[in-house]
Amino acid sequence: MELKTKEVLKRLGDLEREIEYIKRDLLHVVEQPRRKASLFGCIPGGDVTEGAVEEAKKELFRELGDL
């Protein structure tokens, strides 16, 4: 009987450890932002004007507000 108890306790320990790993993985998934805060790709190619930079900033910060 004692052998079965030790086996069950070992299995419970393994399951507890696995649950902790799953929790940690889920926390990392939740904490990662959906999108990087960057102006890269917000400004069309060619001449970059002050107006284009301001428009890109508005677009970037509008999307950050959705987080």
N, CA, C and O atoms as a GROMACS GRO file, in nm:
protein
  268
    1MET      N    1   0.084  -0.120   0.000
    1MET     CA    2   0.000   0.000   0.000
    1MET      C    3   0.088   0.125   0.000
    1MET      O    4   0.056   0.223  -0.068
    2GLU      N    5   0.196   0.123   0.075
    2GLU     CA    6   0.283   0.240   0.085
    2GLU      C    7   0.343   0.275  -0.051
    2GLU      O    8   0.362   0.392  -0.082
    3LEU      N    9   0.374   0.174  -0.132
    3LEU     CA   10   0.432   0.196  -0.263
    3LEU      C   11   0.335   0.273  -0.352
    3LEU      O   12   0.375   0.365  -0.424
    4LYS      N   13   0.209   0.237  -0.348
    4LYS     CA   14   0.108   0.307  -0.428
    4LYS      C   15   0.095   0.452  -0.382
    4LYS      O   16   0.080   0.542  -0.465
    5THR      N   17   0.100   0.475  -0.254
    5THR     CA   18   0.090   0.611  -0.202
    5THR      C   19   0.206   0.696  -0.252
    5THR      O   20   0.186   0.811  -0.292
    6LYS      N   21   0.327   0.640  -0.252
    6LYS     CA   22   0.443   0.713  -0.302
    6LYS      C   23   0.429   0.744  -0.451
    6LYS      O   24   0.463   0.853  -0.497
    7GLU      N   25   0.378   0.645  -0.526
    7GLU     CA   26   0.358   0.665  -0.669
    7GLU      C   27   0.255   0.776  -0.695
    7GLU      O   28   0.273   0.860  -0.783
    8VAL      N   29   0.147   0.774  -0.618
    8VAL     CA   30   0.041   0.875  -0.634
    8VAL      C   31   0.096   1.013  -0.598
    8VAL      O   32   0.071   1.110  -0.670
    9LEU      N   33   0.171   1.023  -0.489
    9LEU     CA   34   0.228   1.151  -0.449
    9LEU      C   35   0.327   1.203  -0.553
    9LEU      O   36   0.332   1.323  -0.579
   10LYS      N   37   0.406   1.114  -0.613
   10LYS     CA   38   0.499   1.155  -0.718
   10LYS      C   39   0.422   1.206  -0.840
   10LYS      O   40   0.457   1.308  -0.899
   11ARG      N   41   0.317   1.134  -0.875
   11ARG     CA   42   0.234   1.176  -0.991
   11ARG      C   43   0.169   1.311  -0.964
   11ARG      O   44   0.161   1.395  -1.053
   12LEU      N   45   0.121   1.332  -0.841
   12LEU     CA   46   0.060   1.460  -0.805
   12LEU      C   47   0.163   1.573  -0.816
   12LEU      O   48   0.131   1.682  -0.864
   13GLY      N   49   0.285   1.547  -0.772
   13GLY     CA   50   0.391   1.647  -0.784
   13GLY      C   51   0.419   1.680  -0.929
   13GLY      O   52   0.438   1.797  -0.964
   14ASP      N   53   0.422   1.578  -1.014
   14ASP     CA   54   0.443   1.600  -1.157
   14ASP      C   55   0.331   1.685  -1.217
   14ASP      O   56   0.356   1.776  -1.296
   15LEU      N   57   0.208   1.654  -1.179
   15LEU     CA   58   0.094   1.731  -1.230
   15LEU      C   59   0.097   1.876  -1.182
   15LEU      O   60   0.067   1.968  -1.259
   16GLU      N   61   0.132   1.897  -1.056
   16GLU     CA   62   0.143   2.033  -1.003
   16GLU      C   63   0.247   2.113  -1.081
   16GLU      O   64   0.225   2.230  -1.114
   17ARG      N   65   0.359   2.051  -1.109
   17ARG     CA   66   0.466   2.117  -1.184
   17ARG      C   67   0.419   2.150  -1.326
   17ARG      O   68   0.446   2.259  -1.377
   18GLU      N   69   0.348   2.057  -1.388
   18GLU     CA   70   0.298   2.081  -1.523
   18GLU      C   71   0.197   2.196  -1.524
   18GLU      O   72   0.197   2.277  -1.617
   19ILE      N   73   0.112   2.202  -1.423
   19ILE     CA   74   0.014   2.312  -1.413
   19ILE      C   75   0.086   2.446  -1.399
   19ILE      O   76   0.046   2.544  -1.460
   20GLU      N   77   0.191   2.450  -1.319
   20GLU     CA   78   0.268   2.574  -1.304
   20GLU      C   79   0.331   2.616  -1.436
   20GLU      O   80   0.332   2.735  -1.467
   21TYR      N   81   0.383   2.521  -1.513
   21TYR     CA   82   0.441   2.554  -1.644
   21TYR      C   83   0.333   2.611  -1.737
   21TYR      O   84   0.358   2.707  -1.810
   22ILE      N   85   0.215   2.551  -1.735
   22ILE     CA   86   0.105   2.599  -1.820
   22ILE      C   87   0.064   2.740  -1.778
   22ILE      O   88   0.041   2.826  -1.863
   23LYS      N   89   0.054   2.765  -1.647
   23LYS     CA   90   0.021   2.900  -1.598
   23LYS      C   91   0.123   3.002  -1.646
   23LYS      O   92   0.086   3.110  -1.692
   24ARG      N   93   0.251   2.967  -1.636
   24ARG     CA   94   0.357   3.058  -1.677
   24ARG      C   95   0.348   3.087  -1.827
   24ARG      O   96   0.364   3.201  -1.870
   25ASP      N   97   0.321   2.982  -1.906
   25ASP     CA   98   0.307   3.001  -2.051
   25ASP      C   99   0.188   3.092  -2.083
   25ASP      O  100   0.198   3.178  -2.170
   26LEU      N  101   0.078   3.073  -2.013
   26LEU     CA  102  -0.041   3.157  -2.036
   26LEU      C  103  -0.014   3.302  -1.999
   26LEU      O  104  -0.059   3.393  -2.069
   27LEU      N  105   0.057   3.325  -1.891
   27LEU     CA  106   0.089   3.462  -1.851
   27LEU      C  107   0.174   3.531  -1.956
   27LEU      O  108   0.156   3.649  -1.983
   28HIS      N  109   0.266   3.458  -2.016
   28HIS     CA  110   0.350   3.517  -2.120
   28HIS      C  111   0.269   3.549  -2.244
   28HIS      O  112   0.295   3.649  -2.312
   29VAL      N  113   0.171   3.466  -2.276
   29VAL     CA  114   0.087   3.492  -2.392
   29VAL      C  115   0.002   3.617  -2.368
   29VAL      O  116  -0.012   3.700  -2.458
   30VAL      N  117  -0.053   3.630  -2.249
   30VAL     CA  118  -0.140   3.743  -2.217
   30VAL      C  119  -0.060   3.873  -2.212
   30VAL      O  120  -0.110   3.976  -2.257
   31GLU      N  121   0.062   3.870  -2.160
   31GLU     CA  122   0.138   3.992  -2.142
   31GLU      C  123   0.200   4.047  -2.270
   31GLU      O  124   0.237   4.164  -2.274
   32GLN      N  125   0.213   3.965  -2.373
   32GLN     CA  126   0.274   4.013  -2.496
   32GLN      C  127   0.178   4.107  -2.568
   32GLN      O  128   0.061   4.074  -2.586
   33PRO      N  129   0.228   4.223  -2.610
   33PRO     CA  130   0.141   4.316  -2.682
   33PRO      C  131   0.104   4.258  -2.818
   33PRO      O  132   0.179   4.180  -2.877
   34ARG      N  133  -0.014   4.298  -2.866
   34ARG     CA  134  -0.059   4.250  -2.995
   34ARG      C  135   0.024   4.308  -3.108
   34ARG      O  136   0.039   4.245  -3.213
   35ARG      N  137   0.078   4.427  -3.086
   35ARG     CA  138   0.152   4.494  -3.192
   35ARG      C  139   0.260   4.580  -3.130
   35ARG      O  140   0.241   4.640  -3.024
   36LYS      N  141   0.374   4.587  -3.197
   36LYS     CA  142   0.482   4.670  -3.148
   36LYS      C  143   0.446   4.817  -3.169
   36LYS      O  144   0.384   4.854  -3.269
   37ALA      N  145   0.487   4.900  -3.075
   37ALA     CA  146   0.470   5.044  -3.090
   37ALA      C  147   0.585   5.096  -3.173
   37ALA      O  148   0.696   5.116  -3.122
   38SER      N  149   0.560   5.117  -3.300
   38SER     CA  150   0.666   5.159  -3.390
   38SER      C  151   0.606   5.238  -3.506
   38SER      O  152   0.492   5.213  -3.546
   39LEU      N  153   0.683   5.332  -3.559
   39LEU     CA  154   0.639   5.405  -3.677
   39LEU      C  155   0.677   5.331  -3.805
   39LEU      O  156   0.636   5.372  -3.914
   40PHE      N  157   0.756   5.225  -3.794
   40PHE     CA  158   0.798   5.150  -3.912
   40PHE      C  159   0.677   5.097  -3.987
   40PHE      O  160   0.592   5.030  -3.928
   41GLY      N  161   0.669   5.127  -4.114
   41GLY     CA  162   0.558   5.081  -4.196
   41GLY      C  163   0.438   5.174  -4.194
   41GLY      O  164   0.345   5.154  -4.273
   42CYS      N  165   0.437   5.273  -4.108
   42CYS     CA  166   0.325   5.367  -4.103
   42CYS      C  167   0.343   5.481  -4.202
   42CYS      O  168   0.246   5.548  -4.239
   43ILE      N  169   0.465   5.502  -4.245
   43ILE     CA  170   0.493   5.614  -4.336
   43ILE      C  171   0.519   5.557  -4.475
   43ILE      O  172   0.606   5.472  -4.492
   44PRO      N  173   0.444   5.604  -4.577
   44PRO     CA  174   0.469   5.554  -4.712
   44PRO      C  175   0.608   5.593  -4.760
   44PRO      O  176   0.667   5.690  -4.712
   45GLY      N  177   0.662   5.515  -4.855
   45GLY     CA  178   0.795   5.542  -4.909
   45GLY      C  179   0.800   5.674  -4.985
   45GLY      O  180   0.697   5.736  -5.012
   46GLY      N  181   0.919   5.716  -5.019
   46GLY     CA  182   0.936   5.842  -5.090
   46GLY      C  183   0.977   5.951  -4.994
   46GLY      O  184   1.042   5.925  -4.893
   47ASP      N  185   0.940   6.072  -5.026
   47ASP     CA  186   0.974   6.185  -4.940
   47ASP      C  187   0.892   6.180  -4.811
   47ASP      O  188   0.770   6.167  -4.813
   48VAL      N  189   0.962   6.189  -4.702
   48VAL     CA  190   0.897   6.189  -4.572
   48VAL      C  191   0.885   6.333  -4.526
   48VAL      O  192   0.984   6.400  -4.496
   49THR      N  193   0.762   6.379  -4.522
   49THR     CA  194   0.737   6.517  -4.482
   49THR      C  195   0.698   6.522  -4.335
   49THR      O  196   0.667   6.419  -4.274
   50GLU      N  197   0.700   6.640  -4.280
   50GLU     CA  198   0.657   6.659  -4.140
   50GLU      C  199   0.511   6.615  -4.124
   50GLU      O  200   0.474   6.556  -4.023
   51GLY      N  201   0.430   6.644  -4.223
   51GLY     CA  202   0.289   6.603  -4.219
   51GLY      C  203   0.273   6.452  -4.217
   51GLY      O  204   0.187   6.399  -4.147
   52ALA      N  205   0.357   6.382  -4.296
   52ALA     CA  206   0.351   6.236  -4.299
   52ALA      C  207   0.390   6.178  -4.163
   52ALA      O  208   0.330   6.081  -4.117
   53VAL      N  209   0.490   6.238  -4.099
   53VAL     CA  210   0.533   6.192  -3.967
   53VAL      C  211   0.420   6.212  -3.867
   53VAL      O  212   0.391   6.123  -3.787
   54GLU      N  213   0.356   6.327  -3.869
   54GLU     CA  214   0.246   6.354  -3.776
   54GLU      C  215   0.129   6.260  -3.801
   54GLU      O  216   0.067   6.212  -3.705
   55GLU      N  217   0.098   6.233  -3.926
   55GLU     CA  218  -0.011   6.141  -3.958
   55GLU      C  219   0.020   5.999  -3.908
   55GLU      O  220  -0.067   5.930  -3.856
   56ALA      N  221   0.146   5.958  -3.925
   56ALA     CA  222   0.187   5.826  -3.877
   56ALA      C  223   0.177   5.818  -3.724
   56ALA      O  224   0.136   5.715  -3.670
   57LYS      N  225   0.215   5.925  -3.656
   57LYS     CA  226   0.204   5.927  -3.509
   57LYS      C  227   0.058   5.913  -3.466
   57LYS      O  228   0.027   5.838  -3.374
   58LYS      N  229  -0.030   5.987  -3.533
   58LYS     CA  230  -0.173   5.978  -3.500
   58LYS      C  231  -0.224   5.836  -3.518
   58LYS      O  232  -0.296   5.784  -3.432
   59GLU      N  233  -0.186   5.774  -3.629
   59GLU     CA  234  -0.229   5.637  -3.656
   59GLU      C  235  -0.174   5.540  -3.551
   59GLU      O  236  -0.246   5.453  -3.502
   60LEU      N  237  -0.049   5.556  -3.517
   60LEU     CA  238   0.014   5.469  -3.419
   60LEU      C  239  -0.054   5.480  -3.284
   60LEU      O  240  -0.090   5.379  -3.224
   61PHE      N  241  -0.074   5.602  -3.237
   61PHE     CA  242  -0.132   5.620  -3.104
   61PHE      C  243  -0.280   5.586  -3.100
   61PHE      O  244  -0.332   5.550  -2.994
   62ARG      N  245  -0.348   5.595  -3.213
   62ARG     CA  246  -0.488   5.556  -3.220
   62ARG      C  247  -0.496   5.405  -3.197
   62ARG      O  248  -0.583   5.358  -3.124
   63GLU      N  249  -0.404   5.328  -3.260
   63GLU     CA  250  -0.404   5.183  -3.246
   63GLU      C  251  -0.361   5.142  -3.105
   63GLU      O  252  -0.409   5.042  -3.054
   64LEU      N  253  -0.272   5.217  -3.043
   64LEU     CA  254  -0.229   5.184  -2.906
   64LEU      C  255  -0.345   5.204  -2.808
   64LEU      O  256  -0.352   5.138  -2.704
   65GLY      N  257  -0.435   5.294  -2.841
   65GLY     CA  258  -0.551   5.316  -2.755
   65GLY      C  259  -0.642   5.195  -2.748
   65GLY      O  260  -0.719   5.181  -2.654
   66ASP      N  261  -0.634   5.106  -2.850
   66ASP     CA  262  -0.718   4.986  -2.853
   66ASP      C  263  -0.667   4.878  -2.759
   66ASP      O  264  -0.741   4.784  -2.729
   67LEU      N  265  -0.542   4.889  -2.711
   67LEU     CA  266  -0.487   4.786  -2.622
   67LEU      C  267  -0.556   4.792  -2.493
   67LEU      O  268  -0.525   4.715  -2.402
   0.00000   0.00000   0.00000
